[in-house]
Amino acid sequence: MKSLVLPAILLASAGLAHAGIATTFSVDSGKHWNVKDDDLSYDTQVFTPFGGTLRSNLTSLRDCRHRYVGTAHGSTCFFDFDQSGIQTPYDSSYLARFGTADPSDQVLYANIQVQPDGSYTGHFIFSVEKDEYNWKDRISLFYSSSYQLFFKGTGMDWATSMDATLAETLWHREPLSETWFGTQWSRVRNDPGTGAETWREFEGWEGGLKVAAVPEPAAPALFGIGLAAIAGLRRRKPG
């Protein structure tokens, strides 16, 4: 029976390991917008509903940045996430406008802004992005689809900085105050002499993002199973 002690201990400690974040979502309605001559307008293009899963194990950390905006302490960390579960009906048509077949990039922005009184706001943004620059024609192309989930609360230390542990804690603890989905496509010409930008195309979609109730972390359950296994071994130990 001694050979089972180590696996049981490892099972208990595995419950404390990083669980990451995940939720299913759906976008059931939306509208198409277009900007011409700095004027934004909506048209009658028909929206196609879709859904999927937002997830990140929070282990692939790219960078963290911290700054002070007025009296607020802002902190943002950038993580990789699994893009496979969030293809929109518009990805293929927009990405076909690029001149290369380079894959799009995916990044999770986990942000928090803390006020001196301990109140805070923040967001999780899952964003799929691609950009390209045509040196011959001086044209910049950019596309993104983003899934934005906002939260707020009180009682946070003013000097708190974002990291993977805090991101996971906030994801499971804080109710979402707002959710939103949007795409953006742009084609911009850059004048090399003056640096001026001329927007040739600027359009996209926006809609309401619905997410499932975020499940409790799996860690406590795994930890409990591990402790139960250890307790079982102790009961079997000869007196």
N, C-alpha and C positions, 0 to 999 in steps of 0.2 A: 504493500500500500504506500510505502514511502515514495515510490516512483511517481505517484499522483500528486504529491505535495507541490512540486515546482509548477506543473501545469495549472494547478488551482490558483497559486499565487500570481502567475502570469495572467490568468484570466481576470483576477481581481484588479491587477494593475492596468490591464488593457482597458478597463472601464474608465480610467482616468485619461486615456489617450485622446487625441484630437478627433472629434466626431465630424466637424465641418458643418455646413448649413445646406438645406435643401427644402424646396416646396414645389408642388405642382401649381400651374397657373392656367388661366384662359383669358383671351382677349376677344370678347363677344361683339363689340361694336367699336366703330371708329369713323373718322372722316379724313378726307384727303385735302391737303392745303398746298398753296402755291404762292410764291412771292415774286412779284414783278414790279419794277420801279419802286422798291421799298414798300409796296402795298401787299399785305397778306390777305388772301381770300380763300374760301372753301368752295369746292365744287360738288358735283353729284356722283362722282365715281363710287362704285359699290364696294364696300369693305368686305373682306373675306375673313370670317372668324378662324381662330387657331388656338392652340394651346401646347403645353409641354412641361418641362421641369427645369427650374433654376437650381443649380447646385454648385458648390465649391467645397473642396476639402480644406481650404485655407492654408495649405502647406506650401504652395508655390507662391511665395511672397516676392513681388518684383521690387517694391520700393515703398517707403513711408516718408511723408512730408508733414512738417509741423510749422504753423505760423500763427501770428497774432493779428487779428483784424479788429481794430479798436480795442475793446476790453475783452473780446472773446478769444479763447484759445482754440484754434482749429487744427485738426489732425486727420490725415487721410492715408490709408494704406491701399496698395494695389495688388490684387491677387489674380492668378489664373483661375479659370473655371471651365467646366465641361460645356462646350458649345453645342454638342450633339442634340441636346434636348430642346433647343429653342429656335429652330428654323422658322422664319416667317414666310407667308406666301409671296412676299415681295423681294426676298433676297435674290433669287435667280435673275429677275428682270433688271434689278438695279446693278448687280455685280456684272451682268453681261455688258454693261456700258464701259467697263474698264478695258484698257488695252492689253493687260496682262492677266494671266490666270493665277497670280500669286494668291495664296490663301488669306482670308481675312483674319484679323487679330481679335482676341477676346480678352476682356479685362473686367474685373470686379472692383469697383470703387467702394470702399467702406470708410465713411466719413463721420466725424462728430465735431460739433461746435459747442464749447462749454462756456457759460457766462460766469462772472465772479460769484453770483449767488448760488451756483450749483445747478441751475437749470440748463438743459441742453437740447439740441436738435441734431438730427443726423439722417443719413440715408445709406442705402445699399443700391448701387447702380450696376446692373449686369449689362455690359455694352459689347456689341460685335461691331468692329470697325474695319474699314479699308480705305486707304488713301493712295493716290498716285499722282505723279507730276510728269507732264509731257514737256520736255525741255524745248523741243522744236516749236511747238505752238504756244508755249508758256501757259498751259492750261493745268489747273489743279482740280482733281476729282476726289470727292470724299463721300463715303456712305457709312451710316451707322444705324443700328437698331438697338434701342436701349429700354431696359425694364427697371423702373425706379420705384423704390419702396422707402418711405419716409417714416421716421419715428421721433418721439420727443419724451422728455422725462425730467425729473428733478433729483437732487441729492448726489450729484457727481462732483468729485474733487476737481477744482478748476484746472489743475495741471495734468489731468488725465490725457494720455496719448493713445491713439488707436494701435492695436496690434491684433494678432489672430485670436488670442484668448478673449479680448474685449469684444471683438466682432462677433464671435460665437455666442457670448453671453448676452449681448444686446439683441441678437437675432431671436433667441429663445425667450427673452424676458420682456421685451417692449412690444406693446400693441402698435400696429401700423396706423399712422395718422393719415396717410395718403398713398395711393399707388397709381402708376401711370405708365403707359407704353407709347413709344414714338419711334418713327424712322426719320432719317434726313438724308437727302441726296443733293449734292451741289456740284456745279461745274463753273469754275471761276477763271477768268483770264487775268494774268498778272503782267502789267506793263513794266518791262525791265528798266526803262528810262526814268519813269516817275514813281514806280512802286505802286501805282494805283491799281485797284482791283475792279474788274467788271464782272458782275454776276450774270452768267449766261443761263443757268438753271438753278433753281432752289425750290425744292418741293419735298413732300413727305406725308406721313400718316400719323395721326395721334388717336389714342383711345384709352378706355378704362381698363386697367389691369386687375384681374381678380385672382387672388392667391388662396390656396387652402390654408386652414389653420396650421400654423407651424408646429410640428410635433415636438414634444419634450425631448431633450437630448437622450441618446441611447446609453450614454456613459453610466448614469446611476443604475440602470437595469443590469448592465453587464457587471458592474462592480458588485451589485447584490448577488448575482449568480456566482461570482467568484468567491464571495464571503461564505455563501451557503455551501459551496464545495469544500472549502477549508473546514467549516464547522462539521460537515459530514465526516471528514477524515479524522477530526479530533474525537468524534463520538466513537469511531471505530478503533481508536488507539487503545491498546491493552492497558489496564490499570495496574 
